[in-house]
């Protein structure tokens, strides 16, 4: 990723990002993912957009892959590994941070958010896209008027004992971990990223999981010749964790 100049919106708790990131901050009403997709062509790789919300860690980062779109989408898995690594860094020892294929994140079974990915609508599958954007939302604070058990399938970091880990800490942690994951991909190949990702998915017994060169998930059942394919492109078209009406993770 390369760093490029970008405008900044200041007042808020400082966010410290390592090079090569360029920080763009939006006010609470902003949409980090949409904004990052909009400025990606001019701001370029390493631009990280975040929104100042008290209840959500919401951010999106611009990437510039050097391979065809059909395989470059696998960067989504790198983003999800970095996102869950960022949460693991603050998780209490007894908490399980898991991924629901391909895009949701749950802590001890409670949905806290997930990731999404965008690319230019004009991009061709067999050519490198001008940019990709990985975006994420993590619910950091449960709404005060909701008592325990109101939404048993949803959760938030404060309910899971994450202490002072709020939006700023999650964003900073994600940025650091994404650099490590991308570096590992470049040195050891995508298989190392895929292994990390797949280790975080709850799976059925007697199954073997693999991510192919286009990012599709292949599930082989031991003792049979049957292989099930889940297509990444179709799954990314509608984030499973996102409630469009709420503008945040489902409850």
Buried (B, 14 or more C-beta within 10 A) or exposed (E): BEBBEBEEBEEEEEBEBEEEBBBBBBEEEBBBBBBBBBBBEEBBBBBBBBBBBEBBBBBBBBBBBEBBBBBBBBBBBBBBBBBBBBBBBBBEEEBEBBBBBBBBBBBBEBBBBBBBBBBBEEBEEEEBBBBBBBBBBBBBBBEEEEEEEEBEEBBBBBBBBBEEBBBBBBBBBBBBBBBEBBEBBEEEEBEBBBEBBBEBBEEEEEEEBEBEEBBBBEBBBEEEEEEEEBEBBEBBEEBBBBEEEEEBBBB
